[in-house]
Amino acid sequence: MAVLSKIRERSMFLIIIIGLALFAFVLDPSTLGDFFDSSKVNEIGEINGEAISRQEFANELEAYKQQSGGRISEMQAAKTVWDNIVRKKIYKNQLEEAGITIGEADIWNEVVNSQFVQNSPEYQNEAGLFDEAKFKQFLATEKENKTQLWSQWSAYMNQIRDNAERNTYNNLVTAGLGASLKEGEAAYMIDNVKLNAQFVYVPYTSIADSLVKIKKSEVEAYIKNNSEQFKVEASRDISYVQFNITPSAEDEQAIKNNLSGLIEDFKATKDDAVFLSENNSDSSLNPNFQFKSSVNQEIANQLFEGNKGDVVGPYKDKNAFKISKVLEVSQMPDSVRASHILIPFAGSQRVAPDVTRTEEEAKKLADSLLNVVKRSANKFGQLAKEFSSDLGSGAKEGDLDWFNYSRMTPAFRDYAFTGKKGDIGVVKTPFGYHIIKIDNQKNNQKVLKLATYTSTIVPSEATENEMFRTAEEFALAVSKENKFYDVAAEKNYTPKPAIGLKSLDENVPGIGNQRQIVSWAFSSDTNVNDFKRFDLEGSYVVAFVTGSEEKGLMSVEKATSTVRPILTNEKKAAMLKDKLNGSDLEAIAKANNTSIRTASNVTLKSPTLSGVGVEPKVVGAMYNAEINKLYNSVEGSRGVYAFKVTNKEIPTALPNYDANRKRIAESRKSSTFKMYEAIKNSSEIEDNRALMYTN
């Protein structure tokens, strides 16, 4: 009885569901199966009737993200993967329709003939020749064990197939693309026929916009008649107020006071590195000497007039407060000129592949060369040319020219700047052993080693809480009155717009990558006039949905700004046409209180009228006009014209137009991207990725 009771309670619900399904069937019988087909839920899109499952998309997405090493965002990866799938399916479909298939043998030949496969010792026999059977066995083992290496090989072979399909199709199409000599001749004429004309020009601006009335129905009709220009994706418009969590004056003073309390302990400590670490300094111990020009200039004099153990600060340096302790005082040149002979060993940085000597052998050779140049310094240049692996300086007898303190690797730098002119010694660096000769030094000056405690200026918890309360109060005020802009104006906030957000966008203008805001704006639960507070890194944002555009044709409201100028000029042209009727240009010019203008050496390639601007439609009409015949009421981009072509200068005929023909043919054959875009535009593509990324 309980079961029957439940069925009765649910009966109306079932009737409604079945009724809706039958209604859909009446409208389109093919939809009835889809109504109850749960597999549709698992589709991410469709390309020429072939469904793309979520699983297929997810697999390729994951593979691509691993391949890119996580260097791109989720949405960037999703776009690239979708574009790759679309391209692959479209080319495959085109080849299938043409009855052409890329066979396994084609793919295999491409793989085994790759240089990296042919030259790999792993796939070679005892004679050092490529062994195809050995390579096949390697792949079979990897496939059987389902290794990561097999996944990579499989992806590589799939990529070869995709490339082969694309290249095969493009080659077949471009093989049929050429150009005739007649086309070559026409192109030559278009580039070189020069026109001289007289014209009268009445600009559209001569009629005030206020005299032209554009109806909403006219805009709507224009959109429908030019629907290809006004197709749009779904979009959302939002406006937002951002509350940045920035440190207050009180926060800065508290940080400064905290550093003041550390000064005596900082002076007394014997281990500065431990002190910085234990007291949570935002900077660690700097082992390098510092010149006066490289420290904060506000406290530079105080530091360089101090002695070892002195502490200076607190002082503000960009976005932090600091205290600095003098650890060591010395004298040092600001620049050095030195020469070196570099002896690398196997394993050192940037070492050439043919270097096989061990570290011990490199050290022994360096010491041996050192003994030679110490006995006879004039041999240094010749030995540098003979032994140094630094070919640039070696060609100049080891000379490195002048360099400053920050240029060289630390060990090399320390020897060059703490030594004296004429010193020669061996120094080990990550690049090998260097025999270094200090040739010269200049600008000797005082330098310091400093220990600097750094405290970055960040907002306190109280400041963050205060900003949260401010954002929350604004959100609550909006919720009570549902007047986002009014409340913002009342509180002197300036809302910022983000117009035309797409469902897969990540970036919100003004606040950067904020996918969560875009996702919320496109949620099925979010409507126009809805708002929400978002907790971002370093700020709070209250966002408000101001507009919604669904996929299809652009709304009249959105299109008006584009369509109105076009319709306005069309109506102005109709009003001006009557004014440009006359028996000759003189009469037309007089009737319009203007003058006759001259166009000289105008070509279709450069359709610019002097004093007016670019007018391709008018110059095109001139190109086909009869000489000295008056043409009235010709509509251009900037106004209405009457003109008379006074001369058409035909260029000297060429013996043949093969060069022009070849140029046209090559241009067509290189337009594979345009070919793909044309195929893509004619394909039926349904993209439902947004369902995966909006809640």
C-alpha positions in Angstrom: 0.0 0.0 0.0 2.8 2.4 0.8 4.4 1.8 -2.6 1.0 2.4 -4.4 0.5 5.6 -2.3 3.9 6.9 -3.4 3.1 6.1 -7.1 -0.2 8.1 -6.7 1.7 11.0 -5.2 4.2 11.0 -8.0 1.7 10.4 -10.8 1.2 14.0 -11.8 4.9 14.5 -11.9 5.3 11.5 -14.2 2.5 12.7 -16.5 4.2 16.1 -16.9 7.5 14.5 -17.7 6.0 12.2 -20.3 3.9 15.0 -21.7 7.0 17.2 -22.2 8.8 14.3 -24.0 5.8 13.7 -26.3 5.6 17.4 -27.1 9.2 17.5 -28.0 8.6 14.4 -30.2 5.8 16.2 -32.1 8.1 19.1 -32.8 11.1 16.9 -33.7 10.8 13.1 -33.5 14.6 12.8 -33.3 14.6 14.5 -29.9 12.6 11.9 -28.1 15.6 9.5 -27.8 17.8 12.4 -26.7 15.3 13.2 -24.0 15.9 10.0 -22.2 19.5 9.4 -23.4 21.8 9.9 -20.5 24.8 9.7 -22.9 24.0 13.2 -24.1 25.0 14.5 -20.6 28.5 13.0 -21.2 29.0 14.9 -24.5 31.2 18.0 -24.6 30.3 18.9 -28.2 29.7 17.7 -31.7 31.6 18.1 -35.0 29.8 17.3 -38.2 27.5 14.8 -36.4 30.4 13.1 -34.5 30.0 13.4 -30.7 33.0 14.4 -28.6 32.6 12.8 -25.2 33.7 14.4 -21.9 36.0 11.5 -21.4 37.8 12.0 -24.7 38.1 15.7 -24.0 39.3 15.2 -20.4 42.0 12.6 -21.5 43.4 15.0 -24.2 43.2 17.9 -21.8 45.2 16.0 -19.1 47.8 14.9 -21.6 48.2 18.4 -22.9 48.6 19.9 -19.4 51.3 17.3 -18.6 53.0 18.1 -21.9 53.0 21.8 -21.1 54.4 21.2 -17.6 51.6 23.3 -16.0 52.8 26.5 -17.6 49.4 27.5 -18.9 46.0 27.9 -17.2 43.1 25.5 -17.3 41.1 27.7 -19.7 44.1 28.2 -22.1 44.6 24.4 -22.1 40.9 23.8 -22.7 40.8 26.2 -25.7 44.0 24.7 -27.3 42.8 21.1 -26.8 39.3 21.9 -28.2 40.8 23.6 -31.2 43.1 20.6 -31.8 40.2 18.2 -31.6 38.1 20.3 -34.0 41.0 20.6 -36.5 41.7 16.8 -36.3 38.0 15.9 -36.8 37.5 18.3 -39.7 40.5 17.1 -41.7 39.6 13.5 -41.0 36.1 14.1 -42.2 37.3 15.9 -45.4 39.6 13.0 -46.2 36.9 10.4 -45.6 34.5 12.3 -47.9 37.3 12.2 -50.6 37.9 8.5 -50.0 41.4 9.0 -48.8 42.8 7.3 -45.7 46.2 7.6 -43.9 47.3 4.0 -43.4 49.2 2.4 -40.5 52.1 1.8 -43.0 52.3 5.6 -43.7 52.5 6.3 -40.0 55.1 3.6 -39.4 57.3 4.8 -42.2 57.3 8.3 -40.8 58.3 7.0 -37.4 61.1 4.6 -38.4 62.6 7.2 -40.8 62.9 9.8 -38.1 66.5 10.7 -37.5 66.3 10.3 -33.7 64.9 6.8 -34.2 67.5 5.8 -36.9 70.4 7.2 -34.9 69.4 5.9 -31.4 71.9 3.2 -30.3 69.1 1.4 -28.4 67.6 0.4 -31.8 70.8 -0.5 -33.6 72.4 -3.9 -34.3 76.0 -4.9 -33.6 77.0 -3.3 -36.9 75.6 0.1 -35.7 72.8 0.0 -38.2 69.1 0.6 -37.4 67.3 -2.6 -36.7 63.5 -2.3 -37.3 62.7 -5.6 -35.6 64.6 -4.4 -32.5 62.5 -1.2 -32.5 59.3 -3.1 -32.9 60.2 -5.3 -30.0 60.9 -2.3 -27.8 57.5 -0.7 -28.6 55.7 -4.1 -28.0 57.3 -4.5 -24.6 56.5 -0.9 -23.5 52.9 -1.3 -24.7 52.4 -4.6 -22.9 53.7 -3.1 -19.7 51.6 0.0 -20.2 54.5 2.3 -19.3 54.6 6.1 -19.4 57.1 5.8 -22.2 54.5 3.9 -24.3 52.0 6.7 -23.6 54.5 9.2 -25.0 55.2 7.0 -28.1 51.5 6.6 -28.7 50.9 10.3 -28.4 53.8 10.9 -30.8 52.4 8.5 -33.4 48.9 10.1 -33.1 50.4 13.4 -33.7 52.1 12.1 -36.8 48.8 10.8 -38.0 47.1 14.2 -37.4 49.9 16.0 -39.2 49.8 13.6 -42.1 46.0 14.0 -42.5 46.3 17.8 -42.4 49.3 17.9 -44.8 47.7 15.4 -47.2 44.5 17.4 -47.4 46.3 20.7 -47.8 48.6 19.3 -50.5 45.6 17.9 -52.5 43.8 21.2 -52.4 46.9 23.4 -53.1 47.8 21.1 -56.0 44.7 22.3 -57.7 45.2 26.0 -56.9 46.9 28.0 -59.6 46.3 31.1 -61.6 45.9 31.9 -65.2 47.9 34.4 -67.3 44.7 36.4 -67.6 44.5 36.7 -63.9 48.2 37.8 -63.9 47.3 40.4 -66.4 44.3 41.7 -64.4 46.5 41.9 -61.3 49.1 43.9 -63.2 46.4 46.3 -64.5 44.9 46.8 -61.0 48.2 47.7 -59.6 49.3 50.0 -62.4 46.3 51.6 -64.2 46.4 55.3 -63.1 43.2 57.4 -63.1 42.8 61.2 -63.3 39.4 62.6 -62.4 37.4 65.6 -61.4 34.8 65.2 -58.7 32.4 67.0 -56.4 32.1 65.6 -52.9 29.4 66.3 -50.4 30.2 64.7 -47.0 27.6 62.9 -44.8 28.6 65.3 -42.0 27.0 68.1 -44.0 23.6 66.8 -42.7 23.2 66.9 -38.9 22.6 63.6 -37.2 19.6 65.0 -35.4 17.7 65.3 -38.8 17.9 61.6 -39.3 15.6 59.3 -37.3 16.5 55.6 -36.9 13.8 53.3 -35.7 14.4 50.2 -33.5 12.7 48.1 -36.2 15.1 49.3 -38.8 18.1 48.3 -36.7 16.4 44.9 -36.1 15.8 44.4 -39.8 19.5 45.3 -40.6 20.7 42.8 -38.1 18.5 40.0 -39.6 19.6 40.9 -43.2 23.2 40.9 -42.2 23.0 38.1 -39.7 26.5 36.7 -40.4 28.0 40.0 -39.1 26.0 39.9 -35.9 26.3 36.3 -34.7 27.5 36.3 -31.1 28.5 33.9 -28.3 26.7 34.0 -25.0 28.1 36.8 -22.9 27.6 38.6 -19.6 28.1 42.2 -18.6 29.0 42.9 -15.0 30.0 45.8 -12.9 32.0 45.6 -9.7 33.4 47.5 -6.8 36.8 46.4 -5.5 37.9 46.9 -1.9 41.7 46.6 -1.8 43.2 45.4 1.5 46.1 47.8 1.9 48.2 48.5 4.9 47.0 51.5 7.0 49.2 54.1 8.5 48.7 52.4 11.9 49.9 49.1 10.3 53.1 50.7 9.0 53.8 52.3 12.4 53.3 49.0 14.2 55.8 47.3 11.9 58.3 50.1 12.3 58.0 50.0 16.1 58.6 46.2 16.0 61.9 46.7 14.2 62.9 49.4 16.6 62.5 46.9 19.4 64.9 44.5 17.7 67.9 46.9 17.3 69.7 46.1 20.6 69.4 42.4 20.1 70.6 42.7 16.5 73.6 44.6 17.7 74.4 42.0 20.4 74.0 38.9 18.3 77.1 36.9 17.2 75.3 34.9 14.6 73.5 37.3 12.2 72.1 34.5 9.9 70.5 32.7 12.8 69.1 36.1 14.2 67.4 36.9 10.8 66.0 33.4 10.6 64.7 33.1 14.2 63.1 36.6 14.0 61.3 35.8 10.7 63.1 38.3 8.5 61.8 38.5 5.0 65.4 38.6 3.7 68.4 36.3 4.4 72.0 37.2 5.0 73.7 38.7 1.9 77.4 37.5 1.7 78.4 40.1 -0.9 80.0 43.5 -0.5 77.8 46.4 -1.3 78.8 49.7 -2.8 77.4 53.0 -1.7 75.5 53.4 -4.9 73.7 50.1 -4.5 72.1 50.7 -1.0 69.0 52.8 -0.1 70.2 56.3 -0.8 68.3 57.8 2.2 70.5 56.0 4.6 73.6 55.5 2.4 75.6 58.3 4.1 74.7 57.1 7.6 75.7 53.5 6.8 79.0 54.4 5.1 80.0 56.8 7.9 79.4 54.0 10.5 81.7 51.4 11.9 81.6 47.6 12.2 78.7 46.6 14.5 76.6 49.8 13.9 72.9 49.3 13.1 71.0 51.8 11.0 67.2 52.1 10.8 64.3 51.4 10.8 64.1 52.9 7.3 61.5 52.4 4.6 62.7 50.7 1.4 59.9 50.3 -1.2 57.3 48.0 0.4 59.2 47.1 3.5 60.9 48.5 6.7 64.5 47.5 7.3 67.3 47.7 9.8 70.9 47.1 8.5 74.0 46.1 10.5 77.5 46.8 9.3 79.4 43.4 9.4 82.6 44.3 7.5 84.3 47.4 6.1 86.7 47.1 3.3 88.2 48.9 0.2 87.4 47.6 -3.3 87.6 48.8 -6.9 84.2 49.3 -8.7 85.5 47.7 -11.8 88.3 45.3 -12.9 89.9 44.2 -16.1 91.1 40.6 -16.1 92.2 37.8 -18.4 91.5 34.1 -17.9 92.2 30.6 -19.2 89.2 28.3 -18.6 89.8 24.6 -18.1 86.5 22.7 -17.9 85.9 19.1 -16.8 83.2 16.6 -17.5 80.1 17.6 -15.4 80.9 21.4 -15.2 78.4 23.9 -16.5 78.1 24.6 -20.2 80.8 22.1 -20.9 81.3 20.9 -24.5 80.2 17.3 -25.2 83.7 16.3 -26.3 85.3 17.3 -22.9 86.1 14.0 -21.1 88.8 15.1 -18.6 88.0 14.6 -14.9 88.0 17.3 -12.3 91.4 16.1 -10.9 92.9 16.2 -14.4 91.5 19.7 -15.0 93.0 20.9 -11.7 96.3 19.4 -12.6 96.4 21.1 -16.0 95.3 24.4 -14.5 98.1 24.3 -11.9 100.6 23.4 -14.6 99.6 26.4 -16.7 99.7 28.6 -13.6 103.3 27.7 -13.0 104.2 28.5 -16.6 102.5 32.0 -16.6 104.0 32.8 -13.2 107.4 32.2 -14.6 106.7 34.0 -17.8 103.6 36.2 -17.8 104.0 37.1 -21.5 103.0 33.5 -22.4 99.5 34.0 -21.0 97.9 35.1 -24.2 99.3 32.3 -26.3 98.2 29.7 -23.7 94.7 31.2 -23.6 94.4 30.7 -27.3 95.6 27.2 -27.1 93.9 25.9 -23.9 90.9 28.1 -22.9 87.5 26.7 -23.7 86.1 30.2 -23.5 86.6 30.8 -27.3 85.4 34.4 -27.1 88.1 35.6 -24.7 90.5 33.0 -25.8 90.7 34.6 -29.3 91.7 37.9 -27.4 94.5 36.2 -25.4 92.1 35.6 -22.5 91.1 39.3 -22.2 87.6 39.8 -20.6 87.7 43.6 -20.8 86.4 45.7 -17.9 83.6 44.2 -15.7 81.8 45.3 -12.5 81.2 43.5 -9.2 77.9 41.9 -10.1 78.9 40.4 -13.5 81.0 37.4 -12.7 80.3 34.2 -10.8 81.1 34.7 -7.0 84.4 32.9 -6.7 85.8 34.5 -9.9 84.5 37.9 -8.7 85.9 37.7 -5.2 89.4 36.8 -6.5 89.3 39.7 -9.1 88.0 42.4 -6.7 89.8 41.4 -3.5 93.2 40.8 -5.2 95.7 43.3 -6.5 96.7 44.3 -10.0 99.2 41.8 -11.4 98.0 38.8 -9.2 97.7 35.5 -11.0 95.9 32.4 -9.5 93.7 29.4 -10.0 90.0 29.6 -9.0 87.4 26.9 -9.3 83.8 27.9 -10.4 80.9 25.9 -11.6 82.3 26.3 -15.1 85.7 24.7 -14.3 89.1 25.9 -13.3 90.2 29.4 -14.2 93.7 30.7 -14.4 93.0 34.4 -13.6 95.3 37.4 -14.2 94.2 40.7 -12.8 95.2 43.2 -15.5 93.9 46.4 -14.0 91.5 48.0 -11.3 90.0 51.4 -11.0 87.9 53.6 -8.7 88.9 52.0 -5.3 86.4 52.9 -2.7 84.8 51.9 0.6 82.5 48.9 0.6 80.4 47.2 3.3 79.0 43.8 4.1 75.6 44.2 5.6 73.1 42.1 7.5 69.7 43.5 6.8 66.5 42.5 8.6 63.4 43.1 6.4 59.8 43.2 7.4 57.4 43.5 4.4 54.6 46.0 4.9 51.4 44.0 5.0 47.9 44.8 6.3 47.2 43.7 9.8 44.3 41.4 10.7 42.4 44.4 12.0 42.8 46.2 8.7 41.7 43.1 6.7 38.6 42.7 9.0 37.7 46.3 8.6 37.8 46.0 4.8 35.7 42.8 5.0 33.1 44.7 7.0 33.1 47.5 4.5 32.6 45.2 1.5 29.9 43.2 3.5 28.0 46.4 4.4 28.0 47.4 0.7 26.7 44.0 -0.3 24.0 44.1 2.4 22.9 47.6 1.4 22.6 46.4 -2.2 20.6 43.3 -1.1 18.1 45.5 0.8 17.4 48.0 -2.0 18.6 46.1 -5.1 20.1 49.3 -6.4 23.8 48.6 -7.0 24.6 51.9 -8.7 22.6 54.0 -6.3 24.2 52.5 -3.2 27.7 52.8 -4.9 27.1 56.5 -5.6 25.8 57.1 -2.1 29.0 55.6 -0.6 31.3 57.4 -3.2 32.4 54.1 -4.8 33.2 54.0 -8.5 31.9 50.8 -10.1 34.1 49.4 -12.9 32.5 47.6 -15.9 33.4 44.3 -17.5 31.5 44.1 -20.7 31.0 41.0 -22.9 32.5 38.3 -20.7 32.5 34.9 -22.5 31.7 31.7 -20.7 35.2 30.4 -21.0 37.0 33.6 -20.2 39.4 33.8 -17.3 40.3 37.4 -17.2 38.1 40.1 -15.8 39.3 43.6 -16.9 40.8 45.5 -14.0 41.3 42.5 -11.7 43.0 39.9 -13.8 42.5 36.1 -13.8 39.3 35.6 -11.8 37.6 32.5 -13.3 35.3 32.2 -10.3 33.6 35.5 -11.1 33.1 34.5 -14.8 31.8 31.1 -13.7 29.3 32.7 -11.3 28.1 35.2 -13.9 27.2 32.3 -16.3 25.7 30.0 -13.6 22.2 28.8 -14.3 21.2 30.3 -10.9 22.6 33.8 -11.7 20.3 36.4 -13.3 20.6 40.0 -14.3 20.7 42.2 -11.2 22.1 39.4 -9.1 25.2 40.2 -7.1 27.9 38.4 -5.0 30.9 39.2 -2.8 34.1 37.5 -3.7 37.2 37.1 -1.5 40.2 37.6 -3.7 43.9 37.7 -3.0 44.5 41.1 -1.4 41.0 42.4 -2.0 37.2 41.9 -1.8 35.0 42.4 -4.8 31.2 42.9 -4.9 30.1 42.0 -8.5 26.7 42.8 -10.1 25.3 41.3 -13.3 24.2 44.2 -15.5 23.4 42.4 -18.8 23.0 39.0 -20.4 23.4 38.0 -24.1 22.5 34.5 -25.2 24.1 32.8 -28.2 22.6 33.8 -31.5 22.1 37.2 -33.0 23.3 40.3 -31.2 20.5 42.1 -29.4 19.2 45.4 -30.9 20.5 47.3 -27.8 24.0 45.9 -28.2 24.0 46.3 -32.0 22.6 49.8 -32.2 26.0 51.6 -31.7 27.3 49.7 -34.7 24.2 49.8 -37.0 23.1 53.3 -36.3 26.0 55.1 -38.1 25.5 52.7 -41.1 21.7 53.4 -41.4 22.3 57.1 -40.7 24.7 57.4 -43.7 22.3 55.4 -45.9 19.5 57.9 -45.1 21.9 60.8 -45.6 23.0 59.4 -48.9 19.3 59.3 -50.1 18.9 62.9 -48.9 22.0 64.0 -50.7 21.5 62.2 -54.0 19.0 64.8 -55.3 21.5 67.5 -54.6 24.1 65.9 -56.9 21.9 65.7 -60.0 23.0 68.2 -62.6 24.2 68.4 -66.2 27.8 69.0 -65.3 30.2 69.2 -62.4 30.2 73.0 -62.3 26.5 73.2 -61.8 26.6 70.4 -59.2 29.4 72.2 -57.3 27.6 75.5 -57.4 24.3 74.0 -56.2 26.1 72.5 -53.2 28.2 75.6 -52.5 31.5 73.6 -52.9 34.2 73.3 -55.5 35.4 70.8 -58.0 38.3 68.6 -56.8 41.0 66.8 -58.7 42.2 63.2 -58.3 45.6 62.4 -59.9 47.3 59.1 -60.5 44.8 57.2 -58.4 45.0 53.3 -58.5 42.8 50.5 -57.3 45.7 49.4 -55.2 45.8 52.8 -53.4 42.2 54.1 -53.6 42.8 57.4 -51.8 41.2 60.7 -53.0 43.2 63.8 -52.1 41.6 65.9 -49.4 39.0 63.2 -48.7 40.6 59.9 -47.7 40.3 56.2 -48.6 37.2 55.6 -50.9 37.5 52.2 -52.5 33.9 52.1 -53.8 34.2 55.4 -55.5 37.7 54.6 -57.1 36.2 51.3 -58.2 33.4 53.1 -59.9 36.0 55.4 -61.6 38.0 52.4 -62.8 35.1 51.1 -64.8 33.8 54.5 -65.9 33.9 55.9 -69.4 36.2 58.8 -70.1 34.6 62.3 -69.7 31.2 60.9 -68.9 29.5 62.4 -65.8 28.4 60.0 -63.1 26.0 61.3 -60.4 25.1 60.3 -56.9 27.8 57.7 -56.3 27.8 56.6 -52.6 31.1 56.4 -50.8 32.3 55.7 -47.3 32.5 59.4 -46.4 29.9 61.0 -48.6 28.2 61.2 -52.0 30.1 62.0 -55.2 29.6 63.1 -58.7 32.7 62.6 -60.9 34.1 62.5 -64.4 37.2 60.5 -65.3 39.4 62.7 -67.5 42.2 60.2 -68.2 43.0 56.6 -67.7 46.7 55.8 -68.1 47.2 52.2 -69.2 50.6 50.8 -68.3 52.9 49.3 -70.9 51.9 45.8 -71.8 54.3 43.1 -70.7 55.6 40.4 -73.0 53.9 37.9 -70.7 52.3 37.9 -67.2 53.8 34.7 -65.9 55.6 36.4 -63.0 52.2 37.9 -61.8 50.5 34.6 -62.4 53.1 32.8 -60.2 52.8 35.4 -57.5 49.0 34.9 -57.3 49.4 31.1 -57.4 52.0 31.0 -54.6 49.8 33.3 -52.5 46.9 31.0 -52.9 48.9 27.9 -52.1 50.3 29.4 -48.9 46.8 30.2 -47.6 46.3 26.9 -45.9 45.0 28.6 -42.7 42.4 30.5 -44.7 41.4 27.1 -46.3 41.0 25.6 -42.9 39.0 28.5 -41.6 36.7 28.2 -44.7 36.1 24.5 -44.0 35.6 25.1 -40.3 33.0 27.9 -41.0 31.1 25.5 -43.2 31.2 22.7 -40.7 28.5 22.0 -38.1 30.3 22.5 -34.7 28.5 22.4 -31.4 30.7 23.6 -28.5 29.3 22.8 -25.0 32.6 23.2 -23.1 30.9 25.9 -21.0 28.8 23.2 -19.3 32.0 21.8 -17.8 33.2 25.1 -16.4 30.1 26.8 -15.1 28.1 25.8 -12.1 
